[in-house]
Amino acid sequence: MEAFLLKMSEVEDPNPQDKVWMNEVRELSYDLEDAINDFMQSIGDKDEKPDGFIEKIKSSLGKLGKMKARRQIGKEIQDLKKQIIEVGERNARYKSRETFSNLLS
């Protein structure tokens, strides 16, 4: 995605279709970066060993909450991956139609 955005930023006057695709890719890259940052933040916490029974219970509940958050972030990343694939396929589909139309002209 980064290579595409760099390449498109060098084009002086991209066509409207490329501008739309560039904006979609940029937004998806921001969303993906946010999801990865959230995930890295959730795994970066160092848990200290709890001393007493109550602390162990609290620690266990905290770990369950982290597991839920990690699963949610993983699902979000998978959803973003699907969106990225859909955007790429949609662009390829429209590019092939554009090429076909140019051949008929």
DSSP file (Angstrom, degrees, kcal/mol; ACC not computed):
  #  RESIDUE AA STRUCTURE BP1 BP2  ACC     N-H-->O    O-->H-N    N-H-->O    O-->H-N    TCO  KAPPA ALPHA  PHI   PSI    X-CA   Y-CA   Z-CA
    1    1 A M     >        0   0    0      0, 0.0     4,-2.5     0, 0.0     5,-0.2   0.000 360.0 360.0 360.0 -40.4    0.0    0.0    0.0
    2    2 A E  H  >  +     0   0    0      1,-0.2     4,-2.5     2,-0.2     5,-0.2   0.915 360.0  50.7 -64.5 -41.8    2.8    2.4    0.8
    3    3 A A  H  > S+     0   0    0      1,-0.2     4,-2.5     2,-0.2    -1,-0.2   0.908 110.9  49.4 -62.3 -41.8    4.6    1.7   -2.5
    4    4 A F  H  > S+     0   0    0      2,-0.2     4,-2.8     1,-0.2     5,-0.2   0.935 111.4  48.3 -61.9 -46.2    1.3    2.4   -4.4
    5    5 A L  H  X S+     0   0    0     -4,-2.5     4,-1.8     1,-0.2    -2,-0.2   0.885 112.1  49.3 -64.2 -38.7    0.7    5.7   -2.4
    6    6 A L  H  X S+     0   0    0     -4,-2.5     4,-0.8     2,-0.2    -1,-0.2   0.927 112.5  48.0 -64.0 -44.0    4.3    6.8   -3.1
    7    7 A K  H >X S+     0   0    0     -4,-2.5     3,-0.9     1,-0.2     4,-0.5   0.922 112.5  48.2 -62.5 -44.5    4.0    6.0   -6.8
    8    8 A M  H >< S+     0   0    0     -4,-2.8     3,-0.8     1,-0.2    -1,-0.2   0.806 103.2  61.6 -68.6 -29.1    0.6    7.9   -7.0
    9    9 A S  H 3< S+     0   0    0     -4,-1.8    -1,-0.2     1,-0.2    -2,-0.2   0.733 100.3  56.2 -69.3 -19.7    2.0   10.9   -5.2
   10   10 A E  H << S+     0   0    0     -3,-0.9     2,-0.4    -4,-0.8    -1,-0.2   0.653  84.3  97.4 -84.1 -16.9    4.5   11.3   -8.0
   11   11 A V    <<  -     0   0    0     -3,-0.8    -3,-0.0    -4,-0.5    -4,-0.0  -0.598  66.3-150.7 -76.2 128.0    1.8   11.5  -10.7
   12   12 A E  S    S+     0   0    0     -2,-0.4    -1,-0.1     1,-0.3    -4,-0.0   0.946  83.9   9.4 -67.1 -49.9    1.1   15.1  -11.5
   13   13 A D  S    S-     0   0    0      0, 0.0    -1,-0.3     0, 0.0    -2,-0.0  -0.676  77.9-167.2-135.1  79.7   -2.6   14.8  -12.5
   14   14 A P        -     0   0    0      0, 0.0    -6,-0.0     0, 0.0     5,-0.0  -0.298  31.2-102.9 -66.6 152.6   -4.0   11.4  -11.8
   15   15 A N     >  -     0   0    0      1,-0.1     4,-2.1     4,-0.0     3,-0.3  -0.309  35.5-103.8 -70.5 161.6   -7.4   10.5  -13.3
   16   16 A P  H  > S+     0   0    0      0, 0.0     4,-2.2     0, 0.0     5,-0.2   0.845 120.7  54.8 -57.0 -36.6  -10.4   10.7  -11.0
   17   17 A Q  H  > S+     0   0    0      1,-0.2     4,-2.3     2,-0.2     5,-0.2   0.915 108.9  47.4 -64.7 -42.0  -10.6    6.9  -10.7
   18   18 A D  H  > S+     0   0    0     -3,-0.3     4,-2.8     2,-0.2    -1,-0.2   0.869 109.5  54.4 -67.2 -35.5   -7.0    6.7   -9.5
   19   19 A K  H  X S+     0   0    0     -4,-2.1     4,-2.3     2,-0.2    -2,-0.2   0.921 109.6  47.1 -62.0 -43.9   -7.7    9.6   -7.0
   20   20 A V  H  X S+     0   0    0     -4,-2.2     4,-2.3     2,-0.2    -2,-0.2   0.932 114.2  46.9 -62.8 -45.5  -10.6    7.7   -5.5
   21   21 A W  H  X S+     0   0    0     -4,-2.3     4,-2.7     1,-0.2     5,-0.2   0.908 110.3  52.9 -64.5 -40.5   -8.6    4.5   -5.3
   22   22 A M  H  X S+     0   0    0     -4,-2.8     4,-2.4     1,-0.2    -1,-0.2   0.907 109.9  48.5 -61.2 -41.8   -5.6    6.4   -3.8
   23   23 A N  H  X S+     0   0    0     -4,-2.3     4,-2.4     2,-0.2    -1,-0.2   0.895 111.3  49.9 -65.4 -40.0   -8.0    7.9   -1.1
   24   24 A E  H  X S+     0   0    0     -4,-2.3     4,-2.4     2,-0.2    -2,-0.2   0.932 112.6  46.7 -63.4 -45.3   -9.4    4.4   -0.3
   25   25 A V  H  X S+     0   0    0     -4,-2.7     4,-2.4     1,-0.2    -2,-0.2   0.906 111.9  51.3 -63.8 -41.7   -6.0    2.9    0.0
   26   26 A R  H  X S+     0   0    0     -4,-2.4     4,-2.1    -5,-0.2    -2,-0.2   0.934 111.4  46.9 -61.6 -47.0   -4.8    5.8    2.2
   27   27 A E  H  X S+     0   0    0     -4,-2.4     4,-2.4     1,-0.2    -1,-0.2   0.904 112.8  49.3 -63.2 -41.6   -7.8    5.4    4.6
   28   28 A L  H  X S+     0   0    0     -4,-2.4     4,-2.7     1,-0.2    -1,-0.2   0.882 108.8  53.1 -65.4 -36.9   -7.4    1.7    4.8
   29   29 A S  H  X S+     0   0    0     -4,-2.4     4,-2.4     2,-0.2    -1,-0.2   0.894 109.7  48.6 -66.4 -37.6   -3.7    2.1    5.6
   30   30 A Y  H  X S+     0   0    0     -4,-2.1     4,-2.4     2,-0.2    -2,-0.2   0.930 112.6  48.1 -64.7 -44.4   -4.5    4.5    8.4
   31   31 A D  H  X S+     0   0    0     -4,-2.4     4,-2.3     1,-0.2    -2,-0.2   0.909 112.8  48.3 -62.4 -42.1   -7.1    2.0    9.8
   32   32 A L  H  X S+     0   0    0     -4,-2.7     4,-2.5     2,-0.2    -1,-0.2   0.909 110.4  51.1 -65.9 -41.8   -4.6   -0.9    9.6
   33   33 A E  H  X S+     0   0    0     -4,-2.4     4,-2.5     1,-0.2    -2,-0.2   0.912 110.3  49.8 -61.5 -42.6   -1.9    1.1   11.3
   34   34 A D  H  X S+     0   0    0     -4,-2.4     4,-2.5     2,-0.2    -2,-0.2   0.913 111.1  49.1 -61.7 -43.3   -4.3    2.0   14.1
   35   35 A A  H  X S+     0   0    0     -4,-2.3     4,-2.3     2,-0.2    -2,-0.2   0.903 112.1  48.1 -64.8 -40.8   -5.3   -1.6   14.5
   36   36 A I  H  X S+     0   0    0     -4,-2.5     4,-2.9     2,-0.2     5,-0.2   0.912 111.1  50.8 -66.8 -41.4   -1.7   -2.8   14.6
   37   37 A N  H  X S+     0   0    0     -4,-2.5     4,-2.3     2,-0.2    -2,-0.2   0.913 110.0  50.4 -61.3 -42.0   -0.8   -0.1   17.1
   38   38 A D  H  X S+     0   0    0     -4,-2.5     4,-2.0     2,-0.2    -2,-0.2   0.919 112.2  47.6 -60.3 -43.8   -3.8   -1.2   19.3
   39   39 A F  H  X S+     0   0    0     -4,-2.3     4,-1.9     2,-0.2     5,-0.2   0.935 111.4  49.3 -63.9 -46.6   -2.6   -4.8   19.1
   40   40 A M  H  X S+     0   0    0     -4,-2.9     4,-1.0     1,-0.2    -1,-0.2   0.877 111.1  50.9 -62.1 -36.6    1.0   -3.9   19.9
   41   41 A Q  H  < S+     0   0    0     -4,-2.3     4,-0.4    -5,-0.2    -1,-0.2   0.883 108.6  51.9 -66.8 -37.9   -0.2   -1.8   22.9
   42   42 A S  H  < S+     0   0    0     -4,-2.0     3,-0.3     1,-0.2    -2,-0.2   0.822 115.0  40.7 -71.5 -29.5   -2.3   -4.7   24.2
   43   43 A I  H  < S+     0   0    0     -4,-1.9    -1,-0.2     1,-0.2    -2,-0.2   0.592 101.7  73.1 -92.1  -9.5    0.6   -7.2   24.1
   44   44 A G     <  +     0   0    0     -4,-1.0     2,-0.3    -5,-0.2    -1,-0.2   0.602  69.4 107.0 -80.0 -10.8    3.2   -4.8   25.4
   45   45 A D        -     0   0    0     -4,-0.4     2,-0.6    -3,-0.3    -3,-0.0  -0.526  61.9-146.2 -72.9 129.2    1.9   -4.8   28.9
   46   46 A K        -     0   0    0     -2,-0.3     2,-0.5     0, 0.0    -2,-0.1  -0.857  12.2-146.7 -95.7 120.4    4.2   -6.7   31.4
   47   47 A D        -     0   0    0     -2,-0.6     2,-0.2     3,-0.0    12,-0.0  -0.737   7.0-144.9 -88.9 130.7    2.2   -8.4   34.0
   48   48 A E        -     0   0    0     -2,-0.5    11,-0.0     1,-0.1    -1,-0.0  -0.626  31.8 -96.9 -87.6 153.8    3.8   -8.7   37.5
   49   49 A K        -     0   0    0     -2,-0.2     2,-0.1     1,-0.1    -1,-0.1  -0.561  41.4-124.7 -72.4 126.0    3.1  -11.8   39.5
   50   50 A P        -     0   0    0      0, 0.0    -1,-0.1     0, 0.0     6,-0.0  -0.426  14.7-154.3 -72.3 147.0    0.3  -11.2   42.0
   51   51 A D        +     0   0    0     -2,-0.1     2,-0.1     5,-0.0    -2,-0.0   0.918  66.8  38.9 -88.7 -48.6    1.0  -11.8   45.7
   52   52 A G  S  > S-     0   0    0      1,-0.1     4,-2.0     0, 0.0     5,-0.1  -0.426  86.0-102.3-104.2 176.5   -2.3  -12.6   47.3
   53   53 A F  H  > S+     0   0    0      2,-0.2     4,-2.1     1,-0.2     5,-0.2   0.916 120.7  49.0 -61.7 -46.6   -5.4  -14.5   46.4
   54   54 A I  H  > S+     0   0    0      1,-0.2     4,-2.7     2,-0.2    -1,-0.2   0.907 110.8  50.9 -62.2 -42.5   -7.4  -11.4   45.6
   55   55 A E  H  > S+     0   0    0      1,-0.2     4,-2.6     2,-0.2    -1,-0.2   0.870 108.4  52.4 -63.5 -36.3   -4.6  -10.1   43.4
   56   56 A K  H  X S+     0   0    0     -4,-2.0     4,-2.4     2,-0.2    -1,-0.2   0.903 110.1  48.2 -65.9 -40.2   -4.5  -13.4   41.5
   57   57 A I  H  X S+     0   0    0     -4,-2.1     4,-2.5     2,-0.2     5,-0.2   0.943 113.4  47.1 -63.4 -47.9   -8.2  -13.2   40.9
   58   58 A K  H  X S+     0   0    0     -4,-2.7     4,-2.3     1,-0.2    -2,-0.2   0.901 112.2  50.7 -60.1 -40.8   -7.9   -9.6   39.6
   59   59 A S  H  X S+     0   0    0     -4,-2.6     4,-2.1     2,-0.2    -1,-0.2   0.909 109.9  49.6 -64.4 -41.7   -4.9  -10.6   37.5
   60   60 A S  H  X S+     0   0    0     -4,-2.4     4,-1.9     2,-0.2    -2,-0.2   0.911 111.7  48.0 -63.9 -43.1   -6.9  -13.5   36.0
   61   61 A L  H  X S+     0   0    0     -4,-2.5     4,-2.0     1,-0.2    -1,-0.2   0.886 110.5  52.5 -64.4 -38.6   -9.8  -11.3   35.2
   62   62 A G  H  X S+     0   0    0     -4,-2.3     4,-2.0    -5,-0.2    -2,-0.2   0.886 107.8  51.3 -63.7 -38.9   -7.5   -8.8   33.6
   63   63 A K  H  X S+     0   0    0     -4,-2.1     4,-2.4     2,-0.2    -1,-0.2   0.878 107.4  53.0 -66.6 -37.6   -5.9  -11.4   31.4
   64   64 A L  H  X S+     0   0    0     -4,-1.9     4,-2.1     1,-0.2    -1,-0.2   0.910 108.9  49.9 -63.1 -40.7   -9.4  -12.5   30.2
   65   65 A G  H  X S+     0   0    0     -4,-2.0     4,-2.2     1,-0.2    -2,-0.2   0.889 110.6  49.6 -63.8 -39.5  -10.1   -8.9   29.3
   66   66 A K  H  X S+     0   0    0     -4,-2.0     4,-2.8     2,-0.2    -2,-0.2   0.886 108.6  52.7 -66.7 -38.9   -6.9   -8.7   27.4
   67   67 A M  H  X S+     0   0    0     -4,-2.4     4,-2.3     2,-0.2    -2,-0.2   0.915 110.1  48.7 -62.9 -41.1   -7.6  -11.9   25.5
   68   68 A K  H  X S+     0   0    0     -4,-2.1     4,-2.3     2,-0.2    -2,-0.2   0.919 112.2  48.6 -63.6 -43.7  -11.0  -10.5   24.5
   69   69 A A  H  X S+     0   0    0     -4,-2.2     4,-2.5     1,-0.2    -2,-0.2   0.904 111.4  50.0 -63.5 -41.6   -9.4   -7.3   23.3
   70   70 A R  H  X S+     0   0    0     -4,-2.8     4,-2.5     2,-0.2    -1,-0.2   0.899 110.7  49.3 -64.6 -40.3   -6.7   -9.1   21.4
   71   71 A R  H  X S+     0   0    0     -4,-2.3     4,-2.2     2,-0.2    -1,-0.2   0.907 111.6  49.6 -64.8 -40.6   -9.3  -11.3   19.7
   72   72 A Q  H  X S+     0   0    0     -4,-2.3     4,-2.2     2,-0.2    -2,-0.2   0.910 111.7  47.7 -64.7 -42.8  -11.3   -8.2   18.8
   73   73 A I  H  X S+     0   0    0     -4,-2.5     4,-2.4     2,-0.2    -2,-0.2   0.898 110.6  52.6 -65.6 -40.2   -8.2   -6.5   17.4
   74   74 A G  H  X S+     0   0    0     -4,-2.5     4,-2.2     2,-0.2    -2,-0.2   0.901 109.6  48.7 -60.8 -41.2   -7.4   -9.6   15.4
   75   75 A K  H  X S+     0   0    0     -4,-2.2     4,-2.5     2,-0.2    -1,-0.2   0.902 109.6  52.4 -64.7 -40.6  -10.9   -9.7   13.9
   76   76 A E  H  X S+     0   0    0     -4,-2.2     4,-2.3     1,-0.2    -2,-0.2   0.907 109.2  49.2 -62.0 -41.8  -10.6   -6.0   13.0
   77   77 A I  H  X S+     0   0    0     -4,-2.4     4,-2.2     2,-0.2    -1,-0.2   0.904 110.6  50.6 -65.0 -40.6   -7.3   -6.7   11.2
   78   78 A Q  H  X S+     0   0    0     -4,-2.2     4,-2.1     2,-0.2    -2,-0.2   0.908 110.1  50.2 -63.0 -41.6   -8.9   -9.6    9.3
   79   79 A D  H  X S+     0   0    0     -4,-2.5     4,-2.2     1,-0.2    -2,-0.2   0.908 110.6  49.4 -62.3 -42.0  -11.8   -7.3    8.3
   80   80 A L  H  X S+     0   0    0     -4,-2.3     4,-2.5     1,-0.2    -1,-0.2   0.888 107.7  54.5 -64.5 -38.1   -9.4   -4.7    7.1
   81   81 A K  H  X S+     0   0    0     -4,-2.2     4,-2.2     1,-0.2    -1,-0.2   0.917 108.2  49.3 -61.2 -42.9   -7.5   -7.3    5.1
   82   82 A K  H  X S+     0   0    0     -4,-2.1     4,-2.5     1,-0.2    -1,-0.2   0.908 110.6  50.5 -62.0 -41.9  -10.8   -8.3    3.4
   83   83 A Q  H  X S+     0   0    0     -4,-2.2     4,-2.5     2,-0.2    -2,-0.2   0.893 108.6  52.0 -63.7 -39.3  -11.5   -4.6    2.6
   84   84 A I  H  X S+     0   0    0     -4,-2.5     4,-2.3     2,-0.2    -1,-0.2   0.918 110.8  47.6 -62.8 -43.7   -8.0   -4.2    1.1
   85   85 A I  H  X S+     0   0    0     -4,-2.2     4,-2.7     1,-0.2    -2,-0.2   0.916 111.9  50.3 -63.1 -43.3   -8.5   -7.2   -1.1
   86   86 A E  H  X S+     0   0    0     -4,-2.5     4,-2.7     2,-0.2    -2,-0.2   0.902 110.1  49.6 -62.7 -41.5  -11.9   -5.9   -2.2
   87   87 A V  H  X S+     0   0    0     -4,-2.5     4,-2.4     2,-0.2    -1,-0.2   0.921 112.6  47.8 -63.6 -43.6  -10.5   -2.5   -3.0
   88   88 A G  H  X S+     0   0    0     -4,-2.3     4,-2.4     2,-0.2    -2,-0.2   0.915 113.6  46.6 -63.0 -43.9   -7.7   -4.0   -5.1
   89   89 A E  H  X S+     0   0    0     -4,-2.7     4,-2.5     2,-0.2    -2,-0.2   0.904 111.9  51.1 -65.6 -41.0  -10.1   -6.3   -6.9
   90   90 A R  H  X S+     0   0    0     -4,-2.7     4,-2.4    -5,-0.2    -2,-0.2   0.919 111.1  48.0 -62.5 -43.4  -12.6   -3.5   -7.6
   91   91 A N  H  X S+     0   0    0     -4,-2.4     4,-2.6     1,-0.2    -2,-0.2   0.923 111.9  49.2 -63.7 -43.7   -9.8   -1.3   -9.0
   92   92 A A  H  X S+     0   0    0     -4,-2.4     4,-2.3     1,-0.2    -2,-0.2   0.897 110.7  51.6 -61.9 -39.8   -8.5   -4.2  -11.2
   93   93 A R  H  X S+     0   0    0     -4,-2.5     4,-1.8     1,-0.2    -2,-0.2   0.927 113.4  42.9 -63.0 -46.2  -12.1   -4.7  -12.5
   94   94 A Y  H  X S+     0   0    0     -4,-2.4     4,-2.3     2,-0.2    -2,-0.2   0.854 112.2  53.8 -71.4 -33.8  -12.6   -1.1  -13.4
   95   95 A K  H  X S+     0   0    0     -4,-2.6     4,-2.4     2,-0.2    -1,-0.2   0.904 108.7  49.4 -64.9 -40.4   -9.1   -0.8  -14.9
   96   96 A S  H  X S+     0   0    0     -4,-2.3     4,-2.3     2,-0.2    -2,-0.2   0.880 111.2  49.5 -67.6 -36.0   -9.8   -3.8  -17.1
   97   97 A R  H  X S+     0   0    0     -4,-1.8     4,-2.6     2,-0.2    -1,-0.2   0.900 110.5  50.6 -65.7 -40.4  -13.1   -2.2  -18.2
   98   98 A E  H  X S+     0   0    0     -4,-2.3     4,-2.1     2,-0.2    -2,-0.2   0.914 111.3  47.8 -64.2 -42.9  -11.4    1.0  -18.9
   99   99 A T  H  X S+     0   0    0     -4,-2.4     4,-1.8     2,-0.2    -2,-0.2   0.911 112.1  49.8 -62.9 -43.3   -8.8   -0.8  -21.1
  100  100 A F  H  X S+     0   0    0     -4,-2.3     4,-1.6     1,-0.2    -2,-0.2   0.902 110.2  50.4 -62.7 -42.5  -11.5   -2.7  -22.9
  101  101 A S  H  X S+     0   0    0     -4,-2.6     4,-1.2     1,-0.2    -1,-0.2   0.888 108.8  52.1 -63.6 -38.7  -13.4    0.6  -23.6
  102  102 A N  H  < S+     0   0    0     -4,-2.1    -1,-0.2     1,-0.2    -2,-0.2   0.852 106.9  53.5 -66.1 -33.7  -10.2    2.2  -24.9
  103  103 A L  H  < S+     0   0    0     -4,-1.8    -1,-0.2     1,-0.2    -2,-0.2   0.852 108.6  49.5 -68.4 -33.9   -9.7   -0.8  -27.3
  104  104 A L  H  <        0   0    0     -4,-1.6    -1,-0.2     1,-0.2    -2,-0.2   0.743 360.0 360.0 -76.4 -22.3  -13.3   -0.3  -28.7
  105  105 A S     <        0   0    0     -4,-1.2    -1,-0.2    -5,-0.1    -2,-0.2   0.487 360.0 360.0 -74.0 360.0  -12.8    3.4  -29.2
